[in-house]
Amino acid sequence: MRIIYTHHAKQRMMQRRVSEEQVNETLASPDEVLLGETGEEIAIRRFGVREVRVVYQETNAGFVVYTVMKPRIQMAGDER
């Protein structure tokens, strides 16, 4: 599986401490995949109490990763 990262995606991975390995795992075996508003896909994979969201589009050249998010999973009783 070929993964092409935009400059923006690489910046966000560094800021959010998301490794290429986590992105690879998320794309290869997501817990969930959502459709974005403009046709892009969002692969979601949980890693403990965190999840990684990879916004991408599959093309003939491979997976083009546009951005990466790492939101905290809201736990039951968590008021934050």
Number of C-alpha atoms within 10 A of each C-alpha: 9 11 16 16 18 13 11 12 20 18 14 16 20 12 11 14 12 17 12 14 9 19 22 15 15 23 23 12 13 18 12 12 17 13 11 12 7 6 10 16 18 24 23 23 23 17 12 8 10 13 18 24 26 27 23 24 16 14 8 7 10 12 17 20 24 18 19 25 19 19 12 12 14 11 9 6 6 7 6 5
